[in-house]
Amino acid sequence: MTIKRTDFPDNFIFGVATSSYQIEGATNEDGRGDSIWDTFCREPGRIQDGTGGDVACDHYHLWPQDLDLIQSLGVDAYRFSVAWPRIQPDGKGPVNQKGLDFYERLVDGMLERGLQPYLTLYHWDLPQTLQDEGGWVNRETAYRFAEYARVVAERLGGRVRSYATLNEPWCSSILSYQIGEHAPGLQDRRAALAAAHHLLLGHGEAVKVMRDIVPGSSLGIVLNLQPAYPASDREEDVAAARFADGTFNRWFLDPIFRGEYPADIWDAYGEDVPTVQDGDFAATSQPIDFLGVNYYSRSVNGATGNVRPSESSYTHMGWEVYPQGLTDLLVRINHDYTVPPVYITENGAAYPDELEGGRVHDAQRVEYFKAHVQATSDAVQQGVNVAGYFAWSLMDNFEWAFGYSRRFGMVYVDYGNQQRILKDSAKWYQTLVTRQDAGV
Ligand SMILES: CO[C@H](O)c1c[n+]2c([nH]1)[C@H](O)[C@@H](O)[C@H](O)[C@H]2CO
């Protein structure tokens, strides 16, 4: 079997993705304020290799070369995020024009190179001053987010045709306020569920505001979804999988597409459920023009915890390589919900890449991409309206709590000299997206 670009509809978008905190650096430049990740990285023990995003890939200064690099891959689109602390250093009120100027230059640079900008308003870098007032646990942050969305949309307007409000509200709430592995690093389920609710409220309020400012643009949200499989057909394993599906997937899909929380999980959360005010679900379930799905792997659930199938291979993050899970997930959401066009807004893998003679032969990542692009095509063949696929990531970057110890890029970054070196996976992707019939 060979996966070819022509296996997809002509208007199918292939792209690459990054995020502001992971690549920009320049955290104290041109008026940028502190984000919760600047604070988190300064707390000893939070980041595996003790690093932070102060320099990262120095994209804030190297963006012209990076856009040339993206253009050289032959992709249609570039998914990036705007750093709220560059736009409003205090998270509210005064706007930092130098911050807006940077993103205006960046977007114009994409357009000049024939790259379609896919903008994410929030990819986790909350202004620290808002966290000082409770962060997403504070309902007011939802309204500050809508004000920030207005500022960005008014400046970038129709030049950007696709705006995602949030990247992965599950990560910005559960991983950050309950599990504590991400900034701000709290461990409080009640706070996490309040944060999740206010993130979804902020999403809805931002969509409402932007509808009038960028009427021709496509507005959506990006969710990390993970299909949950039972370890066996025993009742307790099936129940474990349904609970995992509920807390990870349905807790976010239902408020967005059904205007409610899933009853089984609401009941399971008991006293920790969020305060829902009249009108909240009308906001969270605002009609949207696309759903972004970030897929990396599945979960296999047993009554006593998750299972790691021994017959599978695993990435450097310890995530099972399971491309069928992407097809199953897309078919399921298409069946269970009335969804708009879906983009795979992130898919990729970390492997311990080695630079050998100026080359990186990342064969495992090539196989990962081939299998998941194929899985995307399989979902399209099964009637799912998938409109695009963005590889995570363009280049190696700051991998959150893992620092720089995990490389997800299809382009290798030598952090010593900020050199970018195409890995074999970038060359494979280039042949795919430029219709050179990449073989599987
Ligand atoms: C369980 O994986 C999540 O869906 C997920 C994986 N990832 C993400 N979310 C984030 O959106 C990126 O910033 C990460 O760099 C990337 C790789 O870890």
The ligand as a Tripos MOL2 file, in Angstrom:
@<TRIPOS>MOLECULE
LIG
   18    19     1     0     0
SMALL
NO_CHARGES

@<TRIPOS>ATOM
      1 C1         -1.4180   13.2750   25.3000 C.3       1 LIG1
      2 O1         -0.8130   14.0980   24.3170 O.3       1 LIG1
      3 C2         -1.4600   15.3640   24.1750 C.3       1 LIG1
      4 O2         -2.5370   15.2500   23.3330 O.3       1 LIG1
      5 C3         -0.4780   16.3400   23.6340 C.ar      1 LIG1
      6 C4          0.7720   16.0960   23.1090 C.ar      1 LIG1
      7 N1          1.2970   17.3230   22.8100 N.ar      1 LIG1
      8 C5          0.3770   18.2760   23.1530 C.ar      1 LIG1
      9 N2         -0.6960   17.6530   23.6320 N.ar      1 LIG1
     10 C6          0.6140   19.7470   23.1050 C.3       1 LIG1
     11 O3         -0.4280   20.3860   22.3910 O.3       1 LIG1
     12 C7          1.9780   20.0870   22.5350 C.3       1 LIG1
     13 O4          2.3170   21.3810   22.9850 O.3       1 LIG1
     14 C8          3.0010   19.0230   22.9580 C.3       1 LIG1
     15 O5          4.3160   19.3950   22.6000 O.3       1 LIG1
     16 C9          2.6110   17.7000   22.2840 C.3       1 LIG1
     17 C10         3.6270   16.5770   22.5200 C.3       1 LIG1
     18 O6          3.6100   16.1980   23.8560 O.3       1 LIG1
@<TRIPOS>BOND
     1     1     2 1
     2     2     3 1
     3     3     4 1
     4     3     5 1
     5     5     6 ar
     6     5     9 ar
     7     6     7 ar
     8     7     8 ar
     9     7    16 1
    10     8     9 ar
    11     8    10 1
    12    10    11 1
    13    10    12 1
    14    12    13 1
    15    12    14 1
    16    14    15 1
    17    14    16 1
    18    16    17 1
    19    17    18 1
@<TRIPOS>SUBSTRUCTURE
     1 LIG1         1 GROUP 0 **** ****
